[in-house]
Amino acid sequence: MLVFTGSSRDKLAHLVMNSRMPFYGSQVTPFPLLDRNFTDEFTKSVNRALAAGNRFEPAAVYQAFMMARSKIRRG
């Protein structure tokens, strides 16, 4: 089993659908998108290493994550 991640599904599809490509015939399984649960757990993890007055707010981290994700999708 191989696991690839990335933002270009078209390029990944090309690797498995073109008979001249190395992974021809392989199956592509989409992973679920990361959500608020992910950013909340990530924020808790990071905040444990930071001083009490220097921690991130979970809502702000989620908002930044969503902004970055929308920019990636638009290219």
C-alpha positions in Angstrom: 0.0 0.0 0.0 1.2 3.5 -0.9 -0.1 6.7 0.7 0.2 10.0 -1.2 -1.2 13.3 -0.1 -1.4 16.6 -1.9 -3.7 19.2 -3.3 -3.7 18.1 -6.9 -6.2 15.3 -7.5 -5.8 15.7 -11.2 -2.1 14.9 -11.1 -2.7 11.9 -8.8 -5.5 10.6 -11.1 -3.1 10.9 -14.1 -0.6 8.6 -12.3 -3.2 5.8 -11.8 -5.3 6.1 -15.0 -2.6 6.4 -17.7 -1.2 3.0 -18.8 2.3 4.5 -19.2 2.4 5.8 -15.6 4.1 3.9 -12.7 0.9 3.4 -10.6 -1.5 2.5 -13.4 -4.4 0.5 -12.1 -4.0 1.5 -8.5 -7.0 2.6 -6.5 -7.4 6.2 -5.2 -9.2 6.5 -1.9 -10.1 10.0 -0.8 -9.4 11.0 2.8 -11.9 13.1 4.8 -11.2 16.8 5.0 -9.8 18.0 8.3 -12.3 20.0 10.4 -12.7 21.9 13.6 -12.0 18.8 15.7 -8.5 18.7 14.1 -7.7 22.3 14.7 -9.0 22.2 18.3 -6.8 19.2 19.1 -3.8 20.8 17.2 -4.3 24.0 19.2 -4.4 22.1 22.5 -1.2 20.3 21.6 0.6 23.5 20.7 -0.7 25.4 23.7 0.7 22.8 26.1 4.2 23.9 25.1 3.5 27.7 25.4 3.4 30.0 28.4 0.0 30.8 29.7 -0.1 34.3 28.3 1.2 33.2 24.9 -1.4 30.6 23.8 -3.6 30.5 20.8 -7.4 30.7 20.8 -9.0 27.7 19.2 -11.5 29.8 17.2 -8.7 31.9 15.7 -6.7 28.8 14.7 -9.8 27.3 13.0 -10.5 30.6 11.2 -6.9 30.8 9.9 -7.1 27.1 8.9 -10.3 27.7 6.9 -8.9 30.8 5.2 -5.7 28.8 4.2 -7.8 25.9 2.9 -10.0 28.1 0.7 -6.9 29.7 -0.8 -5.4 26.3 -1.6 -8.5 25.2 -3.3 -8.7 28.3 -5.5 -5.1 27.8 -6.5 
